Amino acid sequence: AQSVTQLGSHVSVSEGALVLLRCNYSSSVPPYLFWYVQYPNQGLQLLLKYTSAATLVKGINGFEAEFKKSETSFHLTKPSAHMSDAAEYFCAVSERSNYQLIWGAGTKLIIKP
Amino acid sequence: DAGVIQSPRHEVTEMGQEVTLRCKPISGHDYLFWYRQTMMRGLELLIYFNNNVPIDDSGMPEDRFSAKMPNASFSTLKIQPSEPRDSAVYFCASGDRRANYGYTFGSGTRLTVV
C-alpha cells in the first residue's frame, strides 16, 4: 500500500533562510504528488502538484518541489523564508488509477525572526 | 467561484445531542470527501463520494456517524449521538478527477462536544 513519510514533525528556520521540507513516498509506479499548506484555523490549500510533466514544479508563494524518481522523493523548498510562511505543510500522493490521496503526517514550519 | 462552503464554522453541543455538518462542493466537481482532523490522529479520511454515491466509508469511526449526498451540490455528515471524543475539526473537500487531480478544501467546522 502507498505510504508517505514526512521527515520532521517540526522544522525551524530563520527568516531569510532556505526552507527544506522533506517528503518520501513508497510506490513502484510514479504517482501524482502534492503539497498542501494549512495556516492556523484554516483549511488545507494546494501549494503545488506533480502530475507527470516537468519534474521541477513551481507553486504559490515562491515554493517549489522536485520529483526525484530514483530517490522516491518530492521535497519542498523555498529560497528565503518569510514570517508568513509559518504553517503546517502536508505532502500527499495518489496513484494514477485512484483519486484518493494518501497523506503524510504533516510538518510544522516555524520561522524565527 | 466561492470554493467549498461548510457550515457551521463552529459548533458547540452537549454530549448525546445530534450534530449535522453541511458542505456545498464546488460546482462541477464529481468527488466529495469528508475528513476529520485532531491533534492526536492528524488528518483522517472518513468517507468519500463519487457522483453522489458513497465509495468508501471505511474511515467512519462508528455507526453513530453517517453521511449523505442527496445531490451534486450538497452533503451532510451527521453524528448521533455525539460524544466528547468526537470533538475535532471536520473538513469537506471536493475535486474534479478530470482536472489534474488535487482537492479543494473548505474552511472546516470546529466541533466541540461538552
Boltz contact constraints between the chains, C-beta under 6 A:
constraints:
  - contact:
      token1: [A, 32]
      token2: [B, 101]
      max_distance: 6.0
  - contact:
      token1: [A, 34]
      token2: [B, 102]
      max_distance: 6.0
  - contact:
      token1: [A, 43]
      token2: [B, 91]
      max_distance: 6.0
  - contact:
      token1: [A, 43]
      token2: [B, 105]
      max_distance: 6.0
  - contact:
      token1: [A, 43]
      token2: [B, 106]
      max_distance: 6.0
  - contact:
      token1: [A, 43]
      token2: [B, 107]
      max_distance: 6.0
  - contact:
      token1: [A, 43]
      token2: [B, 108]
      max_distance: 6.0
  - contact:
      token1: [A, 44]
      token2: [B, 105]
      max_distance: 6.0
  - contact:
      token1: [A, 46]
      token2: [B, 102]
      max_distance: 6.0
  - contact:
      token1: [A, 49]
      token2: [B, 102]
      max_distance: 6.0
  - contact:
      token1: [A, 51]
      token2: [B, 100]
      max_distance: 6.0
  - contact:
      token1: [A, 99]
      token2: [B, 31]
      max_distance: 6.0
  - contact:
      token1: [A, 99]
      token2: [B, 97]
      max_distance: 6.0
  - contact:
      token1: [A, 103]
      token2: [B, 43]
      max_distance: 6.0
  - contact:
      token1: [A, 105]
      token2: [B, 42]
      max_distance: 6.0
